[in-house]
Amino acid sequence: MSNIPETGRTQRVQIRLVVIQVLVFSLLFTLGGRLWYLQIRNGQEYSDEARNNHVQQVVQPAARGSILDARGVPLADNETRLVVSASRTELMKMADDGKGVLTRLADVLGMKPKEVFDKVRLCDAKTPQPCWNGSPYQPIPVTDEATTQQALQIRERAEDFPGITAEPTAVRRYPAPGKANTAQVLGYLSPVTDEEITKAQDTDSPYLRSDQVGRSGLERTYDKELRGKAGVTRYEVDNLGRVIGQAKNDEAKPGSSVVTSVDARVQAVAEYELNEAMKTARQAFDKNTGENYKADSGAVVVMEAKTGRVVAMASLPDYDPNAWVGGISAKDYAKLTGKKSNFPLLNRAIQGQAAPGSIFKVISSTAAVNAGYPFDGEYPCPSSYNVGGQTFKNFESQGYGSITIGRALEVSCDTVYYGIAHKEWLKDGGINPKKHPKDWFYKTAHQFGLGKETGIDLPNEVTGRVPDRKWKQDFYKANKDAWCKQGKKDGSYVEKIAYENCLEGNKMRAGDSVNYSIGQGDTLVTPIQMATIYAAISNGGTLYNPTVGKAIVSGDGKTVEEIKPKSHGKLPFTRKTRNEIDSALAGVATRGSAAWRFGGWPQDKIPMHAKTGTAEVYGKQTTSWFATYTKDYSIVMTISQGGTGSGASGPAVRNIYDALYGLDDSGKQDLKKALLPTPQKSLPKIQHDGSIDAPEIKPYDPNSQKTPEEQTLAAVLGRRD
């Protein structure tokens, strides 16, 4: 019995030895397999990668393409400047993090040390501008305005400025030809971020750390086309960093140019006239508030009626996009983003939302006809209309007796639309609607393209708002608790409204419907939406996607890709209704609410159609709207807190048309003086080397005895006034 335990121990030892042997052989087999995989199967790949450890890349940035107007005039291009940059990587290796070097650099550049320190610090959530939001491994530009003497000082005293470079570099330029700023349409550039590099690395257009990226406007929309492809030269180096050969060279490919439909001459006129209209409005007294109109912002759109192409687009307040070139200063950044400057980065033509007032009545007129009300029927136009104990007055309380819908458009009679909208509200079930109400007025607004983007080729367009039943319900859910907390039955006006909304804010009330019918209440539209609608009425009913880009021209000029107009729908009216509305809008310009602004207009040669709008906004002064079209163009202008439509915006719109068609005050036309009597169809001439011919443009001067076209010709011929 004593031998049994010994035998058991021997067996256990043998089993352990076998297990260990299996493990050892398994490890050896795995190691051998891995060595075979690395040295035989993928040996060449890793050998190539090892050699790459001794390859250094030199990047040659591609020249960014230009943005041109319809005649080839540069709105954005490049110029060579002396750029002083700092390598943060080199500075961080120094004991004082490079503060001594940057202080000496500030002294040479005539800057304060803090300005230079701020330029090279990295952006994060807590760091205000100026700061660097690009890659920390990329040279950070300190200034792009260095003089030759400053650059020589830095290069000759290289030992005093380690990590600092001073080199000629192509930088973006926004020349504002003829004082056509075009800021919000063009946008601006800033350095690519690490996050953007990571996201784009597997795409067909990856970023390099030296790239500048479009942040808004056309620079952003067409960034891929404008950017081109950087050149990369790869050098083989030894362990000491000495070049021993050239491995590969990919040449830089310049970016394509974007030809736009914008005419810089018309753009200059539009910007000037909008600014003058706002200045004039600020001199007018507002009897409702007891002070002058503020006229704090505005926008104007000039569009080709048959294509949707944008000829001019201005937004005020504006800014100088050159402020972003080479890094923006703290002072400039505060101006561009602060409330005090009223947010000039906003393109109010596509991002400014306001109640449309009476220019909305073309939609209400269509809705009424589609609901069964004859356009030429007779409808009462009293001075006021009562709904549920609330009185809605006509503008300036004027009544016209019984009139047609067409006449109501001409004289802008609110009460005609109040009456029709109220009847439709009752037919739909009133405060307790039917299961499937017709909702003609809301349905028609959606069919006109409101409540959604127009599809313009500019980023961050807003949708506006159609306050239909769905919006009403969603808005109620989001605000019910706040209304119920604030509301008081016998409180202030705001508290009473909150009290009513708490009780039934989700219901479509009679007052909501009648107010909506004249473009008031919760309705919001943008200038680009209304310009698109009025252009569609002009062309017979086609809603075009507005476009600013007209063609993409490759850097060598050999490839031209035209950006053709696209439609996103038709207006919901018959040809008969369209013609009736067209006739009524012509009446607005000849005998209606806008007639006093079109005295002497050659209606027989260039039929003018217009609609005025004065939108009331609680807590603010009225918003001025003026919507117009001819067979060629649609022009819409709006001025926030600017007063009446015809009073504030009317003269400016008339002046823009005069410049387009070459008209004098009496309506006499001289085609030689016209800037653009018909929309330009052709593209600018492209030379064999890819360059594009462009005429010179002289700044628009409305006080000159010469017309804008004559001023331009004088500049081309080298003459002076």
Sequence and secondary structure as in RCSB ss.txt:
>XXXX:A:sequence
MSNIPETGRTQRVQIRLVVIQVLVFSLLFTLGGRLWYLQIRNGQEYSDEARNNHVQQVVQPAARGSILDARGVPL
ADNETRLVVSASRTELMKMADDGKGVLTRLADVLGMKPKEVFDKVRLCDAKTPQPCWNGSPYQPIPVTDEATTQQ
ALQIRERAEDFPGITAEPTAVRRYPAPGKANTAQVLGYLSPVTDEEITKAQDTDSPYLRSDQVGRSGLERTYDKE
LRGKAGVTRYEVDNLGRVIGQAKNDEAKPGSSVVTSVDARVQAVAEYELNEAMKTARQAFDKNTGENYKADSGAV
VVMEAKTGRVVAMASLPDYDPNAWVGGISAKDYAKLTGKKSNFPLLNRAIQGQAAPGSIFKVISSTAAVNAGYPF
DGEYPCPSSYNVGGQTFKNFESQGYGSITIGRALEVSCDTVYYGIAHKEWLKDGGINPKKHPKDWFYKTAHQFGL
GKETGIDLPNEVTGRVPDRKWKQDFYKANKDAWCKQGKKDGSYVEKIAYENCLEGNKMRAGDSVNYSIGQGDTLV
TPIQMATIYAAISNGGTLYNPTVGKAIVSGDGKTVEEIKPKSHGKLPFTRKTRNEIDSALAGVATRGSAAWRFGG
WPQDKIPMHAKTGTAEVYGKQTTSWFATYTKDYSIVMTISQGGTGSGASGPAVRNIYDALYGLDDSGKQDLKKAL
LPTPQKSLPKIQHDGSIDAPEIKPYDPNSQKTPEEQTLAAVLGRRD
>XXXX:A:secstr
 THHHHHHHHHHHHHHHHHHHHHHHHHHHHHHHHHHIIIIISHHHHHHHHHHTTEEEEEE      EE TTS EE
EEEEEEEEEEE HHHHTTSTTTTHHHHHHHHHHHT  HHHHHHHHSB  TT  SS B S TTS EEEES   HHH
HHHHHHTGGGSTTEEEEEEEEEE   GGG   HHHH  EEE  HHHHHHHTTSSS   TT EEE SHHHHHTHHH
HH B EEEEEEE TT  EEEEEEEE  B   EEEES  HHHHHHHHHHHHHHHHHHTTSEETTTTEE    EEEE
EEEETTT BEEEEEEES   GGGGTT   HHHHHHHH GGGT TTS HHHH  B  GGGGHHHHHHHHHHTT  T
TS EEE SEEEETTEEEE GGG   EEE HHHHHHHT HHHHHHHHHHHHHHTTTTS  SS   HHHHHHHHTTT
TS    SSTT    B   HHHHHHHHHHHHHHHHHH  TTS HHHHHHHHHHHHTTS  HHHHHHHTTT TT BB
 HHHHHHHHHHHHHTSEEE  BSEEEEE TTS  EEE    EEEE SS HHHHHHHHHHHHHHHHTSTTGGGSTT
  TTTS  EEEEEEE  TTS  EEEEEEE SSEEEEEEEET   IIIIIHHHHHHHHHHHHTB TT  B GGG S
 SS   S   B TTS B         TTSSS HHHHHHHHHTT   
